[in-house]
């Protein structure tokens, strides 16, 4: 599951759970999306959000045990399709959030976990004991267009190729050189603290949240078109 802490203008989204893998299933999706919705409602000018996790993993992708526990092939496909739709809604929620967002990836991120990280405006990562891994090719799973659009929006051609067509397990230093992450840090606590500091620094800019969200939508216009996110009019202030 997850929890949401509010410290002044900062929202801290914490992925929690006994197994520490934070696998994406309907319950976790519902919990995260509910937390994002709460942050949106409670946001003020100068808000920012950072996502952190407890345990070895930032997020280990879809809960395939839940998918495969279905009683038939048809129901298995239905469960998998439900997770894909939930992941799309998660991307939509982050892209529409009226504040800067930072992912502090202090553990492994696989498949849907990589997508979760890339939903954020900035990604920080642990230097060691942390990898980004798109397992889809190894499992023979086609990546749907909304998530391909996210990779096109957030990563360069060579980074996309190595993530998606080589299936590399990319460590922190490599991810930094490839431009996937903003910075790397030595330990879990350092990544978390750096994410909170970055969020605090961005919050101090006191930006208008809705304007921030609209500029983000314009920056990732192809992704937003595929997600069906409409731009909203915002009155221009007197200059």
Biotite code that builds the C-alpha atoms (Angstrom):
import biotite.structure as struc

atoms = struc.array([
    struc.Atom([0.000, 0.000, 0.000], chain_id="A", res_id=1, res_name="UNK", atom_name="CA", element="C"),
    struc.Atom([1.087, 3.611, 0.357], chain_id="A", res_id=2, res_name="UNK", atom_name="CA", element="C"),
    struc.Atom([0.788, 6.555, 2.684], chain_id="A", res_id=3, res_name="UNK", atom_name="CA", element="C"),
    struc.Atom([0.849, 10.300, 2.075], chain_id="A", res_id=4, res_name="UNK", atom_name="CA", element="C"),
    struc.Atom([2.536, 12.717, 4.463], chain_id="A", res_id=5, res_name="UNK", atom_name="CA", element="C"),
    struc.Atom([2.194, 16.490, 4.232], chain_id="A", res_id=6, res_name="UNK", atom_name="CA", element="C"),
    struc.Atom([4.989, 18.689, 5.536], chain_id="A", res_id=7, res_name="UNK", atom_name="CA", element="C"),
    struc.Atom([4.123, 22.283, 4.841], chain_id="A", res_id=8, res_name="UNK", atom_name="CA", element="C"),
    struc.Atom([3.885, 22.535, 1.053], chain_id="A", res_id=9, res_name="UNK", atom_name="CA", element="C"),
    struc.Atom([5.553, 19.153, 0.536], chain_id="A", res_id=10, res_name="UNK", atom_name="CA", element="C"),
    struc.Atom([3.716, 15.891, -0.079], chain_id="A", res_id=11, res_name="UNK", atom_name="CA", element="C"),
    struc.Atom([5.671, 12.691, 0.561], chain_id="A", res_id=12, res_name="UNK", atom_name="CA", element="C"),
    struc.Atom([4.161, 9.605, -1.076], chain_id="A", res_id=13, res_name="UNK", atom_name="CA", element="C"),
    struc.Atom([5.576, 6.499, 0.629], chain_id="A", res_id=14, res_name="UNK", atom_name="CA", element="C"),
    struc.Atom([5.244, 3.012, -0.873], chain_id="A", res_id=15, res_name="UNK", atom_name="CA", element="C"),
    struc.Atom([4.908, 0.581, 2.026], chain_id="A", res_id=16, res_name="UNK", atom_name="CA", element="C"),
    struc.Atom([4.203, -3.104, 2.500], chain_id="A", res_id=17, res_name="UNK", atom_name="CA", element="C"),
    struc.Atom([5.449, -6.200, 4.279], chain_id="A", res_id=18, res_name="UNK", atom_name="CA", element="C"),
    struc.Atom([7.087, -7.873, 1.276], chain_id="A", res_id=19, res_name="UNK", atom_name="CA", element="C"),
    struc.Atom([8.921, -4.704, 0.223], chain_id="A", res_id=20, res_name="UNK", atom_name="CA", element="C"),
    struc.Atom([8.357, -5.303, -3.497], chain_id="A", res_id=21, res_name="UNK", atom_name="CA", element="C"),
    struc.Atom([5.435, -2.895, -3.916], chain_id="A", res_id=22, res_name="UNK", atom_name="CA", element="C"),
    struc.Atom([4.003, -4.928, -6.786], chain_id="A", res_id=23, res_name="UNK", atom_name="CA", element="C"),
    struc.Atom([1.274, -3.129, -8.673], chain_id="A", res_id=24, res_name="UNK", atom_name="CA", element="C"),
    struc.Atom([-2.164, -4.666, -8.188], chain_id="A", res_id=25, res_name="UNK", atom_name="CA", element="C"),
    struc.Atom([-5.644, -3.097, -7.970], chain_id="A", res_id=26, res_name="UNK", atom_name="CA", element="C"),
    struc.Atom([-5.270, -2.345, -4.265], chain_id="A", res_id=27, res_name="UNK", atom_name="CA", element="C"),
    struc.Atom([-1.920, -0.575, -4.629], chain_id="A", res_id=28, res_name="UNK", atom_name="CA", element="C"),
    struc.Atom([-3.065, 1.304, -7.733], chain_id="A", res_id=29, res_name="UNK", atom_name="CA", element="C"),
    struc.Atom([-6.166, 2.472, -5.882], chain_id="A", res_id=30, res_name="UNK", atom_name="CA", element="C"),
    struc.Atom([-4.082, 3.546, -2.900], chain_id="A", res_id=31, res_name="UNK", atom_name="CA", element="C"),
    struc.Atom([-1.578, 5.532, -4.995], chain_id="A", res_id=32, res_name="UNK", atom_name="CA", element="C"),
    struc.Atom([-4.189, 7.205, -7.184], chain_id="A", res_id=33, res_name="UNK", atom_name="CA", element="C"),
    struc.Atom([-6.228, 8.120, -4.098], chain_id="A", res_id=34, res_name="UNK", atom_name="CA", element="C"),
    struc.Atom([-3.125, 9.684, -2.526], chain_id="A", res_id=35, res_name="UNK", atom_name="CA", element="C"),
    struc.Atom([-2.389, 11.661, -5.699], chain_id="A", res_id=36, res_name="UNK", atom_name="CA", element="C"),
    struc.Atom([-5.996, 12.870, -5.800], chain_id="A", res_id=37, res_name="UNK", atom_name="CA", element="C"),
    struc.Atom([-5.715, 13.993, -2.186], chain_id="A", res_id=38, res_name="UNK", atom_name="CA", element="C"),
    struc.Atom([-2.474, 15.848, -2.925], chain_id="A", res_id=39, res_name="UNK", atom_name="CA", element="C"),
    struc.Atom([-4.173, 17.575, -5.845], chain_id="A", res_id=40, res_name="UNK", atom_name="CA", element="C"),
    struc.Atom([-7.118, 18.682, -3.722], chain_id="A", res_id=41, res_name="UNK", atom_name="CA", element="C"),
    struc.Atom([-4.908, 19.878, -0.855], chain_id="A", res_id=42, res_name="UNK", atom_name="CA", element="C"),
    struc.Atom([-2.279, 21.515, -3.077], chain_id="A", res_id=43, res_name="UNK", atom_name="CA", element="C"),
    struc.Atom([-1.529, 25.212, -2.785], chain_id="A", res_id=44, res_name="UNK", atom_name="CA", element="C"),
    struc.Atom([0.719, 27.555, -4.664], chain_id="A", res_id=45, res_name="UNK", atom_name="CA", element="C"),
    struc.Atom([4.258, 26.250, -4.175], chain_id="A", res_id=46, res_name="UNK", atom_name="CA", element="C"),
    struc.Atom([3.380, 22.593, -3.545], chain_id="A", res_id=47, res_name="UNK", atom_name="CA", element="C"),
    struc.Atom([5.655, 19.709, -4.581], chain_id="A", res_id=48, res_name="UNK", atom_name="CA", element="C"),
    struc.Atom([5.560, 15.909, -4.258], chain_id="A", res_id=49, res_name="UNK", atom_name="CA", element="C"),
    struc.Atom([8.264, 13.280, -3.771], chain_id="A", res_id=50, res_name="UNK", atom_name="CA", element="C"),
    struc.Atom([7.712, 9.518, -3.970], chain_id="A", res_id=51, res_name="UNK", atom_name="CA", element="C"),
    struc.Atom([9.870, 7.193, -1.848], chain_id="A", res_id=52, res_name="UNK", atom_name="CA", element="C"),
    struc.Atom([9.673, 3.522, -0.865], chain_id="A", res_id=53, res_name="UNK", atom_name="CA", element="C"),
    struc.Atom([10.505, 1.129, 1.946], chain_id="A", res_id=54, res_name="UNK", atom_name="CA", element="C"),
    struc.Atom([12.521, -2.022, 1.313], chain_id="A", res_id=55, res_name="UNK", atom_name="CA", element="C"),
    struc.Atom([14.729, -3.510, -1.385], chain_id="A", res_id=56, res_name="UNK", atom_name="CA", element="C"),
    struc.Atom([12.492, -2.444, -4.256], chain_id="A", res_id=57, res_name="UNK", atom_name="CA", element="C"),
    struc.Atom([11.141, 0.893, -5.408], chain_id="A", res_id=58, res_name="UNK", atom_name="CA", element="C"),
    struc.Atom([8.483, -1.056, -7.318], chain_id="A", res_id=59, res_name="UNK", atom_name="CA", element="C"),
    struc.Atom([8.810, -4.542, -8.812], chain_id="A", res_id=60, res_name="UNK", atom_name="CA", element="C"),
    struc.Atom([6.180, -4.092, -11.514], chain_id="A", res_id=61, res_name="UNK", atom_name="CA", element="C"),
    struc.Atom([2.835, -5.819, -11.929], chain_id="A", res_id=62, res_name="UNK", atom_name="CA", element="C"),
    struc.Atom([1.644, -8.335, -9.366], chain_id="A", res_id=63, res_name="UNK", atom_name="CA", element="C"),
    struc.Atom([1.817, -11.315, -11.713], chain_id="A", res_id=64, res_name="UNK", atom_name="CA", element="C"),
    struc.Atom([0.972, -13.719, -8.892], chain_id="A", res_id=65, res_name="UNK", atom_name="CA", element="C"),
    struc.Atom([-2.406, -11.989, -8.643], chain_id="A", res_id=66, res_name="UNK", atom_name="CA", element="C"),
    struc.Atom([-2.812, -12.110, -12.428], chain_id="A", res_id=67, res_name="UNK", atom_name="CA", element="C"),
    struc.Atom([-1.935, -15.808, -12.664], chain_id="A", res_id=68, res_name="UNK", atom_name="CA", element="C"),
    struc.Atom([-4.209, -16.740, -9.756], chain_id="A", res_id=69, res_name="UNK", atom_name="CA", element="C"),
    struc.Atom([-7.213, -16.244, -12.043], chain_id="A", res_id=70, res_name="UNK", atom_name="CA", element="C"),
    struc.Atom([-9.352, -19.286, -12.718], chain_id="A", res_id=71, res_name="UNK", atom_name="CA", element="C"),
    struc.Atom([-9.137, -19.278, -16.516], chain_id="A", res_id=72, res_name="UNK", atom_name="CA", element="C"),
    struc.Atom([-7.095, -17.917, -19.430], chain_id="A", res_id=73, res_name="UNK", atom_name="CA", element="C"),
    struc.Atom([-9.847, -15.404, -20.144], chain_id="A", res_id=74, res_name="UNK", atom_name="CA", element="C"),
    struc.Atom([-9.881, -14.103, -16.595], chain_id="A", res_id=75, res_name="UNK", atom_name="CA", element="C"),
    struc.Atom([-6.068, -13.990, -16.548], chain_id="A", res_id=76, res_name="UNK", atom_name="CA", element="C"),
    struc.Atom([-6.125, -11.723, -19.605], chain_id="A", res_id=77, res_name="UNK", atom_name="CA", element="C"),
    struc.Atom([-8.863, -9.604, -18.038], chain_id="A", res_id=78, res_name="UNK", atom_name="CA", element="C"),
    struc.Atom([-6.781, -9.129, -14.897], chain_id="A", res_id=79, res_name="UNK", atom_name="CA", element="C"),
    struc.Atom([-3.708, -8.180, -16.909], chain_id="A", res_id=80, res_name="UNK", atom_name="CA", element="C"),
    struc.Atom([-5.743, -5.708, -18.988], chain_id="A", res_id=81, res_name="UNK", atom_name="CA", element="C"),
    struc.Atom([-7.099, -4.205, -15.771], chain_id="A", res_id=82, res_name="UNK", atom_name="CA", element="C"),
    struc.Atom([-3.559, -3.572, -14.527], chain_id="A", res_id=83, res_name="UNK", atom_name="CA", element="C"),
    struc.Atom([-2.645, -1.940, -17.842], chain_id="A", res_id=84, res_name="UNK", atom_name="CA", element="C"),
    struc.Atom([-5.653, 0.354, -17.553], chain_id="A", res_id=85, res_name="UNK", atom_name="CA", element="C"),
    struc.Atom([-4.770, 1.154, -13.931], chain_id="A", res_id=86, res_name="UNK", atom_name="CA", element="C"),
    struc.Atom([-1.199, 1.997, -14.970], chain_id="A", res_id=87, res_name="UNK", atom_name="CA", element="C"),
    struc.Atom([-2.509, 4.304, -17.687], chain_id="A", res_id=88, res_name="UNK", atom_name="CA", element="C"),
    struc.Atom([-4.678, 6.074, -15.112], chain_id="A", res_id=89, res_name="UNK", atom_name="CA", element="C"),
    struc.Atom([-1.630, 6.413, -12.857], chain_id="A", res_id=90, res_name="UNK", atom_name="CA", element="C"),
    struc.Atom([0.387, 8.069, -15.632], chain_id="A", res_id=91, res_name="UNK", atom_name="CA", element="C"),
    struc.Atom([-2.541, 10.385, -16.348], chain_id="A", res_id=92, res_name="UNK", atom_name="CA", element="C"),
    struc.Atom([-2.808, 11.349, -12.673], chain_id="A", res_id=93, res_name="UNK", atom_name="CA", element="C"),
    struc.Atom([0.882, 12.243, -12.390], chain_id="A", res_id=94, res_name="UNK", atom_name="CA", element="C"),
    struc.Atom([0.994, 14.164, -15.673], chain_id="A", res_id=95, res_name="UNK", atom_name="CA", element="C"),
    struc.Atom([-2.028, 16.211, -14.562], chain_id="A", res_id=96, res_name="UNK", atom_name="CA", element="C"),
    struc.Atom([-0.792, 16.878, -11.017], chain_id="A", res_id=97, res_name="UNK", atom_name="CA", element="C"),
    struc.Atom([-0.423, 20.650, -10.429], chain_id="A", res_id=98, res_name="UNK", atom_name="CA", element="C"),
    struc.Atom([3.016, 20.573, -8.810], chain_id="A", res_id=99, res_name="UNK", atom_name="CA", element="C"),
    struc.Atom([6.588, 19.386, -9.461], chain_id="A", res_id=100, res_name="UNK", atom_name="CA", element="C"),
    struc.Atom([7.149, 15.682, -8.774], chain_id="A", res_id=101, res_name="UNK", atom_name="CA", element="C"),
    struc.Atom([10.297, 13.738, -7.871], chain_id="A", res_id=102, res_name="UNK", atom_name="CA", element="C"),
    struc.Atom([10.817, 9.970, -7.708], chain_id="A", res_id=103, res_name="UNK", atom_name="CA", element="C"),
    struc.Atom([13.487, 8.903, -5.194], chain_id="A", res_id=104, res_name="UNK", atom_name="CA", element="C"),
    struc.Atom([14.299, 5.447, -6.563], chain_id="A", res_id=105, res_name="UNK", atom_name="CA", element="C"),
    struc.Atom([16.101, 3.900, -3.608], chain_id="A", res_id=106, res_name="UNK", atom_name="CA", element="C"),
    struc.Atom([15.643, 0.289, -4.738], chain_id="A", res_id=107, res_name="UNK", atom_name="CA", element="C"),
    struc.Atom([15.081, -1.800, -7.854], chain_id="A", res_id=108, res_name="UNK", atom_name="CA", element="C"),
    struc.Atom([12.418, -0.714, -10.354], chain_id="A", res_id=109, res_name="UNK", atom_name="CA", element="C"),
    struc.Atom([11.139, -3.227, -12.905], chain_id="A", res_id=110, res_name="UNK", atom_name="CA", element="C"),
    struc.Atom([8.671, -2.865, -15.785], chain_id="A", res_id=111, res_name="UNK", atom_name="CA", element="C"),
    struc.Atom([5.659, -1.007, -14.362], chain_id="A", res_id=112, res_name="UNK", atom_name="CA", element="C"),
    struc.Atom([7.956, 0.255, -11.618], chain_id="A", res_id=113, res_name="UNK", atom_name="CA", element="C"),
    struc.Atom([10.093, 1.997, -14.253], chain_id="A", res_id=114, res_name="UNK", atom_name="CA", element="C"),
    struc.Atom([6.923, 3.529, -15.693], chain_id="A", res_id=115, res_name="UNK", atom_name="CA", element="C"),
    struc.Atom([5.959, 4.720, -12.215], chain_id="A", res_id=116, res_name="UNK", atom_name="CA", element="C"),
    struc.Atom([9.333, 6.415, -11.803], chain_id="A", res_id=117, res_name="UNK", atom_name="CA", element="C"),
    struc.Atom([9.188, 8.062, -15.234], chain_id="A", res_id=118, res_name="UNK", atom_name="CA", element="C"),
    struc.Atom([5.742, 9.520, -14.447], chain_id="A", res_id=119, res_name="UNK", atom_name="CA", element="C"),
    struc.Atom([7.603, 12.024, -12.275], chain_id="A", res_id=120, res_name="UNK", atom_name="CA", element="C"),
    struc.Atom([9.284, 15.190, -13.512], chain_id="A", res_id=121, res_name="UNK", atom_name="CA", element="C"),
    struc.Atom([12.609, 14.203, -11.944], chain_id="A", res_id=122, res_name="UNK", atom_name="CA", element="C"),
    struc.Atom([14.110, 10.827, -11.069], chain_id="A", res_id=123, res_name="UNK", atom_name="CA", element="C"),
    struc.Atom([16.861, 10.357, -8.487], chain_id="A", res_id=124, res_name="UNK", atom_name="CA", element="C"),
    struc.Atom([18.440, 6.954, -7.995], chain_id="A", res_id=125, res_name="UNK", atom_name="CA", element="C"),
    struc.Atom([20.619, 4.962, -5.649], chain_id="A", res_id=126, res_name="UNK", atom_name="CA", element="C"),
    struc.Atom([24.129, 4.456, -7.026], chain_id="A", res_id=127, res_name="UNK", atom_name="CA", element="C"),
    struc.Atom([24.374, 0.791, -5.994], chain_id="A", res_id=128, res_name="UNK", atom_name="CA", element="C"),
    struc.Atom([21.830, -1.949, -5.208], chain_id="A", res_id=129, res_name="UNK", atom_name="CA", element="C"),
    struc.Atom([19.321, -0.373, -7.524], chain_id="A", res_id=130, res_name="UNK", atom_name="CA", element="C"),
    struc.Atom([18.541, -1.116, -11.179], chain_id="A", res_id=131, res_name="UNK", atom_name="CA", element="C"),
    struc.Atom([15.996, -0.109, -13.792], chain_id="A", res_id=132, res_name="UNK", atom_name="CA", element="C"),
    struc.Atom([14.814, -3.146, -15.723], chain_id="A", res_id=133, res_name="UNK", atom_name="CA", element="C"),
    struc.Atom([12.176, -3.436, -18.438], chain_id="A", res_id=134, res_name="UNK", atom_name="CA", element="C"),
    struc.Atom([11.397, -7.150, -18.306], chain_id="A", res_id=135, res_name="UNK", atom_name="CA", element="C"),
    struc.Atom([8.656, -7.055, -20.958], chain_id="A", res_id=136, res_name="UNK", atom_name="CA", element="C"),
    struc.Atom([10.781, -8.356, -23.853], chain_id="A", res_id=137, res_name="UNK", atom_name="CA", element="C"),
    struc.Atom([12.014, -11.287, -21.761], chain_id="A", res_id=138, res_name="UNK", atom_name="CA", element="C"),
    struc.Atom([8.407, -12.166, -20.888], chain_id="A", res_id=139, res_name="UNK", atom_name="CA", element="C"),
    struc.Atom([7.185, -11.725, -24.472], chain_id="A", res_id=140, res_name="UNK", atom_name="CA", element="C"),
    struc.Atom([4.847, -8.886, -23.538], chain_id="A", res_id=141, res_name="UNK", atom_name="CA", element="C"),
    struc.Atom([4.157, -6.046, -25.967], chain_id="A", res_id=142, res_name="UNK", atom_name="CA", element="C"),
    struc.Atom([4.355, -2.583, -24.394], chain_id="A", res_id=143, res_name="UNK", atom_name="CA", element="C"),
    struc.Atom([1.123, -0.637, -25.109], chain_id="A", res_id=144, res_name="UNK", atom_name="CA", element="C"),
    struc.Atom([1.306, 2.713, -26.863], chain_id="A", res_id=145, res_name="UNK", atom_name="CA", element="C"),
    struc.Atom([0.604, 5.004, -23.870], chain_id="A", res_id=146, res_name="UNK", atom_name="CA", element="C"),
    struc.Atom([3.729, 3.693, -22.146], chain_id="A", res_id=147, res_name="UNK", atom_name="CA", element="C"),
    struc.Atom([5.798, 3.758, -25.343], chain_id="A", res_id=148, res_name="UNK", atom_name="CA", element="C"),
    struc.Atom([4.786, 7.419, -25.626], chain_id="A", res_id=149, res_name="UNK", atom_name="CA", element="C"),
    struc.Atom([5.986, 7.972, -22.057], chain_id="A", res_id=150, res_name="UNK", atom_name="CA", element="C"),
    struc.Atom([9.391, 6.480, -22.913], chain_id="A", res_id=151, res_name="UNK", atom_name="CA", element="C"),
    struc.Atom([9.602, 8.614, -26.060], chain_id="A", res_id=152, res_name="UNK", atom_name="CA", element="C"),
    struc.Atom([8.767, 11.702, -24.023], chain_id="A", res_id=153, res_name="UNK", atom_name="CA", element="C"),
    struc.Atom([11.193, 11.069, -21.192], chain_id="A", res_id=154, res_name="UNK", atom_name="CA", element="C"),
    struc.Atom([14.229, 9.293, -22.697], chain_id="A", res_id=155, res_name="UNK", atom_name="CA", element="C"),
    struc.Atom([16.651, 9.706, -25.599], chain_id="A", res_id=156, res_name="UNK", atom_name="CA", element="C"),
    struc.Atom([16.770, 7.240, -28.483], chain_id="A", res_id=157, res_name="UNK", atom_name="CA", element="C"),
    struc.Atom([19.739, 5.233, -27.196], chain_id="A", res_id=158, res_name="UNK", atom_name="CA", element="C"),
    struc.Atom([18.339, 5.095, -23.659], chain_id="A", res_id=159, res_name="UNK", atom_name="CA", element="C"),
    struc.Atom([14.987, 3.879, -24.980], chain_id="A", res_id=160, res_name="UNK", atom_name="CA", element="C"),
    struc.Atom([16.720, 1.261, -27.104], chain_id="A", res_id=161, res_name="UNK", atom_name="CA", element="C"),
    struc.Atom([18.795, -0.098, -24.235], chain_id="A", res_id=162, res_name="UNK", atom_name="CA", element="C"),
    struc.Atom([15.825, -0.172, -21.864], chain_id="A", res_id=163, res_name="UNK", atom_name="CA", element="C"),
    struc.Atom([13.287, -1.650, -24.270], chain_id="A", res_id=164, res_name="UNK", atom_name="CA", element="C"),
    struc.Atom([15.179, -3.535, -26.998], chain_id="A", res_id=165, res_name="UNK", atom_name="CA", element="C"),
    struc.Atom([18.151, -4.813, -25.005], chain_id="A", res_id=166, res_name="UNK", atom_name="CA", element="C"),
    struc.Atom([16.414, -5.404, -21.705], chain_id="A", res_id=167, res_name="UNK", atom_name="CA", element="C"),
    struc.Atom([19.429, -4.170, -19.774], chain_id="A", res_id=168, res_name="UNK", atom_name="CA", element="C"),
    struc.Atom([19.480, -3.971, -16.007], chain_id="A", res_id=169, res_name="UNK", atom_name="CA", element="C"),
    struc.Atom([20.645, -0.381, -15.743], chain_id="A", res_id=170, res_name="UNK", atom_name="CA", element="C"),
    struc.Atom([22.438, 0.641, -12.558], chain_id="A", res_id=171, res_name="UNK", atom_name="CA", element="C"),
    struc.Atom([22.485, 4.139, -11.106], chain_id="A", res_id=172, res_name="UNK", atom_name="CA", element="C"),
    struc.Atom([25.716, 5.419, -12.683], chain_id="A", res_id=173, res_name="UNK", atom_name="CA", element="C"),
    struc.Atom([24.706, 4.062, -16.094], chain_id="A", res_id=174, res_name="UNK", atom_name="CA", element="C"),
    struc.Atom([21.236, 5.616, -15.797], chain_id="A", res_id=175, res_name="UNK", atom_name="CA", element="C"),
    struc.Atom([22.860, 8.965, -14.965], chain_id="A", res_id=176, res_name="UNK", atom_name="CA", element="C"),
    struc.Atom([25.157, 8.815, -18.017], chain_id="A", res_id=177, res_name="UNK", atom_name="CA", element="C"),
    struc.Atom([22.184, 7.866, -20.226], chain_id="A", res_id=178, res_name="UNK", atom_name="CA", element="C"),
    struc.Atom([20.184, 10.838, -18.981], chain_id="A", res_id=179, res_name="UNK", atom_name="CA", element="C"),
    struc.Atom([17.429, 8.720, -17.458], chain_id="A", res_id=180, res_name="UNK", atom_name="CA", element="C"),
    struc.Atom([17.982, 10.068, -13.942], chain_id="A", res_id=181, res_name="UNK", atom_name="CA", element="C"),
    struc.Atom([19.039, 13.463, -12.622], chain_id="A", res_id=182, res_name="UNK", atom_name="CA", element="C"),
    struc.Atom([21.502, 12.321, -9.964], chain_id="A", res_id=183, res_name="UNK", atom_name="CA", element="C"),
    struc.Atom([22.656, 9.267, -8.007], chain_id="A", res_id=184, res_name="UNK", atom_name="CA", element="C"),
    struc.Atom([23.423, 8.822, -4.316], chain_id="A", res_id=185, res_name="UNK", atom_name="CA", element="C"),
    struc.Atom([25.205, 6.192, -2.238], chain_id="A", res_id=186, res_name="UNK", atom_name="CA", element="C"),
    struc.Atom([22.484, 4.972, 0.094], chain_id="A", res_id=187, res_name="UNK", atom_name="CA", element="C"),
    struc.Atom([18.732, 4.703, 0.634], chain_id="A", res_id=188, res_name="UNK", atom_name="CA", element="C"),
    struc.Atom([18.649, 7.530, 3.143], chain_id="A", res_id=189, res_name="UNK", atom_name="CA", element="C"),
    struc.Atom([20.717, 9.789, 0.883], chain_id="A", res_id=190, res_name="UNK", atom_name="CA", element="C"),
    struc.Atom([18.339, 9.263, -2.061], chain_id="A", res_id=191, res_name="UNK", atom_name="CA", element="C"),
    struc.Atom([15.297, 9.972, 0.083], chain_id="A", res_id=192, res_name="UNK", atom_name="CA", element="C"),
    struc.Atom([16.835, 13.084, 1.641], chain_id="A", res_id=193, res_name="UNK", atom_name="CA", element="C"),
    struc.Atom([17.940, 14.361, -1.775], chain_id="A", res_id=194, res_name="UNK", atom_name="CA", element="C"),
    struc.Atom([14.421, 13.887, -3.137], chain_id="A", res_id=195, res_name="UNK", atom_name="CA", element="C"),
    struc.Atom([12.899, 15.782, -0.235], chain_id="A", res_id=196, res_name="UNK", atom_name="CA", element="C"),
    struc.Atom([15.474, 18.583, -0.597], chain_id="A", res_id=197, res_name="UNK", atom_name="CA", element="C"),
    struc.Atom([14.801, 18.884, -4.331], chain_id="A", res_id=198, res_name="UNK", atom_name="CA", element="C"),
    struc.Atom([11.053, 19.005, -3.681], chain_id="A", res_id=199, res_name="UNK", atom_name="CA", element="C"),
    struc.Atom([11.588, 21.658, -1.011], chain_id="A", res_id=200, res_name="UNK", atom_name="CA", element="C"),
    struc.Atom([13.784, 23.748, -3.347], chain_id="A", res_id=201, res_name="UNK", atom_name="CA", element="C"),
    struc.Atom([11.165, 23.554, -6.111], chain_id="A", res_id=202, res_name="UNK", atom_name="CA", element="C"),
    struc.Atom([8.360, 24.405, -3.685], chain_id="A", res_id=203, res_name="UNK", atom_name="CA", element="C"),
    struc.Atom([10.210, 27.568, -2.688], chain_id="A", res_id=204, res_name="UNK", atom_name="CA", element="C"),
    struc.Atom([9.762, 28.871, -6.238], chain_id="A", res_id=205, res_name="UNK", atom_name="CA", element="C"),
    struc.Atom([6.098, 29.313, -5.299], chain_id="A", res_id=206, res_name="UNK", atom_name="CA", element="C"),
    struc.Atom([4.829, 28.382, -8.758], chain_id="A", res_id=207, res_name="UNK", atom_name="CA", element="C"),
    struc.Atom([1.156, 28.409, -9.759], chain_id="A", res_id=208, res_name="UNK", atom_name="CA", element="C"),
    struc.Atom([0.302, 24.701, -9.831], chain_id="A", res_id=209, res_name="UNK", atom_name="CA", element="C"),
    struc.Atom([-2.204, 24.718, -12.683], chain_id="A", res_id=210, res_name="UNK", atom_name="CA", element="C"),
    struc.Atom([0.182, 26.723, -14.864], chain_id="A", res_id=211, res_name="UNK", atom_name="CA", element="C"),
    struc.Atom([2.925, 24.211, -14.055], chain_id="A", res_id=212, res_name="UNK", atom_name="CA", element="C"),
    struc.Atom([0.656, 21.317, -15.066], chain_id="A", res_id=213, res_name="UNK", atom_name="CA", element="C"),
    struc.Atom([-0.341, 23.001, -18.329], chain_id="A", res_id=214, res_name="UNK", atom_name="CA", element="C"),
    struc.Atom([3.287, 23.649, -19.291], chain_id="A", res_id=215, res_name="UNK", atom_name="CA", element="C"),
    struc.Atom([4.035, 19.987, -18.537], chain_id="A", res_id=216, res_name="UNK", atom_name="CA", element="C"),
    struc.Atom([1.168, 18.934, -20.805], chain_id="A", res_id=217, res_name="UNK", atom_name="CA", element="C"),
    struc.Atom([2.544, 21.121, -23.579], chain_id="A", res_id=218, res_name="UNK", atom_name="CA", element="C"),
    struc.Atom([6.017, 19.642, -23.131], chain_id="A", res_id=219, res_name="UNK", atom_name="CA", element="C"),
    struc.Atom([4.658, 16.106, -23.492], chain_id="A", res_id=220, res_name="UNK", atom_name="CA", element="C"),
    struc.Atom([1.897, 16.862, -25.989], chain_id="A", res_id=221, res_name="UNK", atom_name="CA", element="C"),
    struc.Atom([2.080, 13.523, -27.839], chain_id="A", res_id=222, res_name="UNK", atom_name="CA", element="C"),
    struc.Atom([1.745, 11.602, -24.591], chain_id="A", res_id=223, res_name="UNK", atom_name="CA", element="C"),
    struc.Atom([-1.143, 13.791, -23.450], chain_id="A", res_id=224, res_name="UNK", atom_name="CA", element="C"),
    struc.Atom([-2.955, 13.332, -26.773], chain_id="A", res_id=225, res_name="UNK", atom_name="CA", element="C"),
    struc.Atom([-2.719, 9.554, -26.388], chain_id="A", res_id=226, res_name="UNK", atom_name="CA", element="C"),
    struc.Atom([-3.884, 9.771, -22.761], chain_id="A", res_id=227, res_name="UNK", atom_name="CA", element="C"),
    struc.Atom([-6.751, 12.046, -23.773], chain_id="A", res_id=228, res_name="UNK", atom_name="CA", element="C"),
    struc.Atom([-5.725, 14.843, -21.413], chain_id="A", res_id=229, res_name="UNK", atom_name="CA", element="C"),
    struc.Atom([-7.303, 18.120, -22.474], chain_id="A", res_id=230, res_name="UNK", atom_name="CA", element="C"),
    struc.Atom([-5.623, 21.458, -21.850], chain_id="A", res_id=231, res_name="UNK", atom_name="CA", element="C"),
    struc.Atom([-7.564, 23.882, -19.677], chain_id="A", res_id=232, res_name="UNK", atom_name="CA", element="C"),
    struc.Atom([-7.653, 27.673, -20.139], chain_id="A", res_id=233, res_name="UNK", atom_name="CA", element="C"),
    struc.Atom([-5.878, 29.726, -17.480], chain_id="A", res_id=234, res_name="UNK", atom_name="CA", element="C"),
    struc.Atom([-6.205, 33.491, -17.215], chain_id="A", res_id=235, res_name="UNK", atom_name="CA", element="C"),
    struc.Atom([-2.954, 35.375, -17.825], chain_id="A", res_id=236, res_name="UNK", atom_name="CA", element="C"),
    struc.Atom([-2.021, 37.539, -14.823], chain_id="A", res_id=237, res_name="UNK", atom_name="CA", element="C"),
    struc.Atom([-1.202, 41.215, -15.160], chain_id="A", res_id=238, res_name="UNK", atom_name="CA", element="C"),
    struc.Atom([2.506, 41.629, -15.854], chain_id="A", res_id=239, res_name="UNK", atom_name="CA", element="C"),
])
